[in-house]
Amino acid sequence: MSSNYTVYRQHGSFLFVVLATLLVLILIFLFVGVTEAAFQRIGFSRAEFAIILVLTFFGSFVNLPVTRETGDAPVTGYREVRIYGLTYRIPVTARARVSTLVTINAGGALIPILVSAYLLITHFFLAGYILIGTLVSSVLVHLMAKKVKGQGIETPALLPPIAAAIISLLIHPAAGVAVIAYISGSMGALIGADLSNLSSITDLGAPVVSIGGAGTFDGVFLTGIIAVIIVSLI
């Protein structure tokens, strides 16, 4: 008596890895190319863009301590109660003193701040428009932001840069709008999402929070760039 078994073999696994690697490389090149075009749109050379990109990448791994916030936060525990020989666990909520270390991410916050400061100095004639754009963007991002316990502040991916781009075009639809869009987008995201929520940061229940995030190309960095790309296409 013999049995026949169908044997399946995975073919082309090496080819799949090669193709996947090529796809990732293509996406990286496209991202870098689009980002470079956006930085050139606001007045940076290719060499200056390369420096900013490298500093942003390595700076994303650096979180500098700024302050320590303390406050009361709700903590859920359990209390055991025995009734007729059975044990029940009843949730109990109490207030506990918590402490959160606030840090600032070099790549996600310091670099956009320095770039925005440089653009403001070199385009000071746009200061009024930049102030209005940043204030409006900050308010809108703050309204979009959502505090997620144990994680941090979350905002929709594309809404902040779209809002910054539209605001910039409405208040100054002329030369220099890309500069307004970048500063309004990046600083609006930083102020509206992170800085405006510092007073209640201990409610997140995290021992450490990072202004600007710990990602390489986080929301603050991308918001300014995407805002520039949007105003360039319109």
N, C-alpha and C positions, 0 to 999 in steps of 0.2 A: 504494500500500500504506500503510495507516494502522495505527497502534497505539493501543490504548486503555490509559491508565494511570489507576489509581485514586489519587486524591489525598485524603489524610487531613489534615484541619485540626483543630487543638486549639481547641475552643470553651470558653468560660467560664473562661479563665485568670484574668481580672480578678476574677470571682466567687469563684474558688478562693482567691485571695490574700486577699480580704476575709473569707471564711469562716474561713480559717486564722488570720488576725489576731484575729478575734473569739474563736476557740477559745482562743488563747494568752492573751488578755485575761481571758477567763472563768476559766481555770485560775489565772492570777495573782491575781485577785480572790478565788477560793476559797481559795487558799493563804494569802493575807494575812488573810482572814476567820477561817480555822481557827487560824492562828498567833496572831491577836489574842485569840481566845477562850481559847487556852491560856495566854497571858500574863495575861489577866484572872483566870483560874482561880488563878494563883499570887500575885495581889494587885497587879498593875500596872494603871494607868488607861490609857485610850485614848491620851492624850497621851504618857505614858511609853513605851508600846509603840511609837508612831510614832518617837520619838527613838531607841529601841534598834534598830529596824529600819533607820533611815537610817544610824546609826553602823555597824551590821553590814555594810550594803551597801558604803559607802565604805571601811570598814576592811578589807574583804576584799582591797583592792588594795594594802594596806600591810603589808609584811613587815619587822619590826624585827630587826636582827642581835642575837643573844644570845651565842653563843660559836662557837668553831671547833674541831671534833673532828678529830684526826689518828689514823691507824692503818694497819695493813697490810691490803691487800685483794688477792684473787687477780686477776691480769690474764692474759688469754689472748693469746698471740702465735703467730707461725709461724716455723718454721725450715726452710730449703730444703736438700734433700739430693739430690745427683745420683747416680744408679745406672744404669750402662750407657747413659749419654747421656740419660736421662730425669730430669726434675726433679720432686721430690715436695715438697709443703708439709706439714710435720708440725706439728700444734698443740702448743704448749708453754705450760704454765701456770707462772707465777712470782708471787711476792709483791712488791707495789710499795707504796711509801708514798703514801697518799692523804690529802687534806684536804677536809673538808666544812664549809661555813658553815651553822650552825644559826640559823634565824630563827623568830620567833613572829608569826603572823598576827593583826593587830589585830581583824578581824571574826570570824575563826573560833576564836580562842582567848582574847584579852583580854576581849572583850565577855562571853562566857559565864562567864569567871572573875569578872568584876566583878558580873554579875547573881547568880551563885551566892554570892559573898561578901555581897552586900546581903541576899539571902534568908536566909542563915545568921545574920546579925546580927539581923534583924527576927524570926526564928523560932528563936531560940537554944534554946528549950525542946525543939526537935526535933534538937539537935546530935548526940545519941547515935545516933538512928535514921539521921541523914544520914551519920554516919561509917561505920556498919555497911553501909548501902546503897552508899556510894561504894567501900568496900573490896571488897565482893563483886562489884560491877559491874566494877571495875577488873581484878580477877582473871579474870573471865569474858571481858571484851573482850580482854585480853592473850592468852588461850588461842585466841580467834577470829582474832586479827590475823595477817596473813600479810605477810612482807616480800617485796616484788617488786623485783628488781634494776633500777635505772634509773628507777623510778617512785616508790616510797615504801611506806608501810604501808597495807594494804587490809584492811577488815573487812566482813562481810556487812551489807547496808543496814539490815535491820529487826531482826536478832537483838539488837544492843545495847540499843535502846530497849525492846523486848519484855522482855528480861531485867531491865532497870532497873525497869520497871513492875511486873513480877511480884514482884521482891524488895521493892519499896516496899509493895505491898499485903500481903505476908506479914509484914513486920516492924511495920507500923503501918497497919492498914486503917481509918483514921478521918480526921477533919479534919486537914489538913496533909499528907496523903499526896501531893498534887500537888507540893508544895515538895520533898519527899524525892525524888520521881521525877525532877524536873527536875535537881536537883543531882547525884543519883546517876547519871543518864543522861549529862549533859554532862561532868561531871568524870570519870566512869568511862571514857568514850570518850577523853578527853584523856590521862588517866594510863595507862590500859591499852594504848592503841594507840601514842601518841607518846612520852610521857615515859619509860615503862618500856623502850623500845627505843633510847634515846639512846646507850647504851654501845656498841651495835653498828651505829650509823647509817652508819658509813663503809663497811660491807659492801654498801650499796645502790649504791655507785659513782656517786652524784650529787654534783655540786660544791656544790649548795645544797639544803637541805631546810627545809620550813616546818612548824612546830608548829601544828596547827589547820588546815593546808591553805591553799591559795590561792583556793579557791572561795568564791562569795558565800554560799551556804547549804550549807556542807559538813557532814560527819558530826557534828562536835561540836555545832554549832548545832541541827541537826535531831534528834539523838538525844534531847536534853533536851525539845524540844517534842513529839516523837512520844510519848515516855514519859508526858508530862502528858496528852496526848489519850487514850492507852490507859487510864490509871487513871480518867479522867473518864467513859469509856464503860462501864466495868465496874461 
